[in-house]
Amino acid sequence: MTSAPLRPRLCLPTILAAICAAATPGRAQDRTDALPEGLAGIGIDEQLNARLPLDLEFVDHSGRKVRLRDYFDGKRPVILTLNYYGCPSLCGYMLNGMVDAMKDIDWAPGGEYRIVTLSFDPAETSQLAQAKRRNYLEAYGRPVAADGWVFLTGRRDSIRPLLEATGYHTRWDESTRQWAHSLALIVCTPDGRISRYLYGVIYQPKTLRLALLEAAEGKIGSTVDRALFYCYHYEDGQYSLAVMKLMRVAGVLTMLVVGVFLAVLWRREKRHAAAGASNT
């Protein structure tokens, strides 16, 4: 059988080590002293606002040759996930966590955003990508996602430049026959720049929604969504209410209300004065 179960078997030491490696954004070499020897150098160097190499060539789940730019239409943000399909635990937990968060927001891949899942293992095939895609689309349960979530494989000379552009460090462990790697959703702008990294295996729906809204620069969602985003800022891996921004918004609204109130009073007084003048 080519596809692993959708819910992978729990391997607690491996999960904890990888989560610790990913939990604090920054340069990988700054964290190596705190990591087990086998994970030294594994991590993510954030490359915020860096442009992805969109001309890189890959193979999609149907076996068709594609370029990364095929999934950036200049209108919708893109979630990029870097995994490998034979991963016995971590990649499955990450993708399951993303699907759980996606279920709790009304936006969907194929609608307001797109998802590109890429295997960084050059030995993996499009047949395996197709099997994994089928599993996750079934778990998500919204037909529209079939048009908005692609699973890719590629050659080493395409995979490596993309890992470098995203600051993503991996290593093949011959003793375990597994890849050592970190975990993050990479939220990208519609034109292919890195907007935000979301770490771990559990994602808050609010955080995912706001990250997509931020990447789209407010061009998706309702007016209420954009107003809410203005009142939040990203810190320590999550969006929190920005009190100063909220106060500024409240101040502007107060001024508008007062201005409208004064304008109504002024017009009313003007009408009364005109009526009094005509009576005399």
Beta strands, then each sheet from edge to edge (+ up, - down):
strand 1: 43-44
strand 2: 57-60
strand 3: 65-67
strand 4: 78-83
strand 5: 114-119
strand 6: 149-153
strand 7: 168-169
strand 8: 171-173
strand 9: 178-180
strand 10: 184-188
strand 11: 194-199
strand 12: 232-235
strand 13: 238-241
sheet 1: 1+ 7-
sheet 2: 3+ 2- 6+ 5+ 4+ 10- 11+
sheet 3: 8+ 9-
sheet 4: 12+ 13-
end
